[in-house]
Amino acid sequence: MSFVETARSLHVAAAGVLILLISAVVCGSKADTIPDGQRLILQDWGVYTGKLGRLVSSPTSSTGNLQLSEDEHLLLQTHVICAALGTAFGLRFKLPEASRVPLLPITVEITHPPLINREGRKQTLDTFTKNVVPGRLDYVGWLFREDGEIVAGNWRFVLLSVNVILLDQSFTVKTSCSPPVG
């Protein structure tokens, strides 16, 4: 599993390369408990393409790496992901510029089917913290870089602030379909 850092913000990944860039969301049922300055706006979700940069050591990830990423573009808006090496999926969101905070620290949790980390342990949750800056589009995602990361099942991305869910996006990963070309 890898952690991804964009040129503008740190991103951590689970079994693939978790790619986070700059985008946002509003969680329906919890939205009224979120202070106005902390509401996120969902931009899009699905399969993405982008530029990957250098790898940075991250002992807590399955793959042991953080990766710089930038310039993410949506290829296909979907909740069903056709997994293959090189497939990146996730979501983009934004904290509105009018927010009353200079930056919002959030926790990103990615729940996925069991993956075997570098120590040989099964891992079903990857968590990291990142700062979201008002007005910037952020991306949180996963890049399948190794065969062992390609696991069918439910994958869930949850963004939280002080234990309040700001965004909750689920995907169904399949291994018996063809990924989009892009």
C-alpha positions as CSV (number, residue, x, y, z in Angstrom):
1,M,0.0,0.0,0.0
2,S,1.3,3.5,-0.7
3,F,0.7,6.9,0.5
4,V,0.4,9.7,-2.1
5,E,1.4,13.3,-1.7
6,T,0.3,15.9,-4.4
7,A,2.6,18.8,-5.2
8,R,0.4,20.8,-2.9
9,S,-0.6,18.5,-0.1
10,L,0.3,15.2,1.6
11,H,-1.6,12.1,0.6
12,V,-1.4,8.6,2.0
13,A,-2.4,5.5,0.3
14,A,-3.4,2.0,1.4
15,A,-2.5,-1.1,-0.7
16,G,-2.2,0.9,-3.9
17,V,-1.0,4.3,-4.1
18,L,-3.5,6.5,-2.3
19,I,-3.6,9.6,-4.3
20,L,-4.9,12.8,-2.8
21,L,-5.0,16.0,-4.8
22,I,-7.1,19.0,-4.3
23,S,-11.1,18.7,-4.3
24,A,-14.3,18.2,-1.6
25,V,-17.7,16.9,-0.2
26,V,-20.8,17.3,1.9
27,C,-22.1,14.3,3.9
28,G,-25.9,14.3,3.8
29,S,-27.2,13.2,7.2
30,K,-24.3,14.7,9.2
31,A,-24.1,18.0,7.2
32,D,-26.2,19.9,9.8
33,T,-23.7,19.0,12.5
34,I,-20.7,20.3,10.6
35,P,-19.8,24.0,11.2
36,D,-20.3,26.1,8.1
37,G,-16.5,26.7,7.8
38,Q,-15.9,23.0,7.5
39,R,-18.3,21.8,4.8
40,L,-16.8,20.0,1.8
41,I,-18.2,20.0,-1.7
42,L,-17.9,16.8,-3.7
43,Q,-16.6,17.6,-7.2
44,D,-16.5,14.1,-8.8
45,W,-15.5,10.5,-8.2
46,G,-14.4,7.4,-10.2
47,V,-11.4,6.6,-12.3
48,Y,-8.6,9.2,-12.8
49,T,-5.4,9.8,-14.6
50,G,-2.6,12.1,-13.4
51,K,1.2,12.6,-13.1
52,L,3.1,10.6,-10.5
53,G,6.2,12.1,-9.0
54,R,8.9,10.8,-6.6
55,L,8.3,8.2,-3.9
56,V,8.9,9.0,-0.3
57,S,9.4,6.4,2.4
58,S,6.4,5.7,4.6
59,P,6.9,2.7,7.0
60,T,3.2,2.6,7.9
61,S,1.9,1.9,4.4
62,S,1.6,-1.6,2.9
63,T,4.0,-0.6,0.1
64,G,6.2,1.5,2.4
65,N,5.9,4.6,0.2
66,L,4.3,8.0,-0.1
67,Q,4.1,9.3,-3.6
68,L,3.9,12.8,-5.1
69,S,1.0,13.2,-7.6
70,E,-0.4,16.1,-9.5
71,D,-2.7,17.1,-12.3
72,E,-5.4,14.5,-11.7
73,H,-8.2,14.3,-14.3
74,L,-11.4,12.3,-14.2
75,L,-11.6,9.6,-16.9
76,L,-14.9,8.0,-15.9
77,Q,-17.4,8.9,-13.2
78,T,-18.4,5.6,-11.7
79,H,-18.8,3.6,-8.5
80,V,-17.7,0.4,-10.2
81,I,-13.9,0.1,-10.6
82,C,-12.4,-2.4,-13.1
83,A,-9.1,-3.1,-11.3
84,A,-5.9,-3.5,-13.2
85,L,-2.3,-2.4,-12.7
86,G,-2.1,1.4,-13.2
87,T,-5.8,2.0,-12.4
88,A,-6.3,5.0,-10.1
89,F,-9.7,5.7,-8.5
90,G,-11.0,8.0,-5.8
91,L,-12.7,11.4,-5.5
92,R,-12.1,15.1,-5.7
93,F,-13.6,17.6,-3.3
94,K,-13.2,21.2,-2.2
95,L,-13.4,23.3,1.0
96,P,-15.2,26.5,-0.2
97,E,-13.0,29.6,-0.3
98,A,-15.5,31.4,1.9
99,S,-14.7,29.0,4.7
100,R,-13.9,30.6,8.0
101,V,-10.8,28.4,8.5
102,P,-7.3,29.0,6.9
103,L,-7.0,25.2,6.6
104,L,-8.9,22.2,7.8
105,P,-7.1,19.1,9.1
106,I,-9.0,16.0,8.1
107,T,-8.5,12.3,8.6
108,V,-8.9,10.1,5.6
109,E,-9.8,6.4,6.2
110,I,-9.8,3.9,3.4
111,T,-11.5,0.6,4.3
112,H,-10.8,-2.2,1.8
113,P,-10.8,-6.0,1.6
114,P,-7.8,-7.6,3.3
115,L,-4.4,-6.8,1.8
116,I,-1.1,-8.2,3.0
117,N,1.2,-5.5,4.1
118,R,5.0,-5.6,4.0
119,E,5.2,-7.3,7.4
120,G,2.9,-10.1,6.2
121,R,-0.2,-8.9,8.2
122,K,-3.6,-8.5,6.8
123,Q,-4.7,-4.9,6.6
124,T,-8.2,-3.6,5.9
125,L,-7.9,0.0,6.9
126,D,-5.5,2.8,5.9
127,T,-5.6,6.1,7.7
128,F,-3.8,9.4,7.3
129,T,-4.2,13.1,8.1
130,K,-4.1,15.9,5.6
131,N,-4.7,19.6,5.6
132,V,-7.4,20.9,3.2
133,V,-7.0,24.6,2.1
134,P,-10.1,26.6,1.2
135,G,-10.6,27.0,-2.5
136,R,-8.3,24.2,-3.6
137,L,-9.5,21.1,-5.4
138,D,-8.2,18.0,-3.5
139,Y,-8.0,14.4,-4.7
140,V,-8.0,11.3,-2.5
141,G,-7.5,8.1,-4.4
142,W,-5.9,4.7,-4.8
143,L,-3.5,3.6,-7.5
144,F,-3.1,-0.2,-8.1
145,R,0.7,-0.6,-8.4
146,E,1.2,-4.2,-7.5
147,D,-0.7,-7.4,-8.3
148,G,-1.3,-8.1,-4.6
149,E,-3.3,-4.8,-4.2
150,I,-5.9,-5.8,-6.8
151,V,-8.6,-7.2,-4.6
152,A,-12.2,-7.3,-5.5
153,G,-14.8,-6.0,-3.0
154,N,-16.1,-2.9,-1.3
155,W,-13.7,0.0,-0.9
156,R,-14.8,3.0,1.2
157,F,-13.2,6.4,1.5
158,V,-14.3,8.4,4.6
159,L,-13.1,12.0,5.3
160,L,-13.5,13.1,8.9
161,S,-12.9,16.2,11.0
162,V,-13.0,15.8,14.8
163,N,-14.8,12.4,14.3
164,V,-17.6,14.0,12.2
165,I,-18.0,12.5,8.7
166,L,-17.5,15.2,6.1
167,L,-17.5,12.8,3.1
168,D,-18.3,9.1,2.6
169,Q,-17.8,7.5,-0.8
170,S,-17.9,3.8,-1.6
171,F,-16.7,1.9,-4.6
172,T,-17.1,-1.7,-5.8
173,V,-13.8,-3.0,-7.2
174,K,-14.1,-5.8,-9.7
175,T,-11.3,-7.9,-11.2
176,S,-13.2,-9.5,-14.1
177,C,-13.8,-6.5,-16.3
178,S,-11.9,-4.2,-18.6
179,P,-10.6,-0.8,-17.2
180,P,-11.2,2.4,-19.2
181,V,-8.5,3.5,-21.6
182,G,-7.0,6.9,-21.0
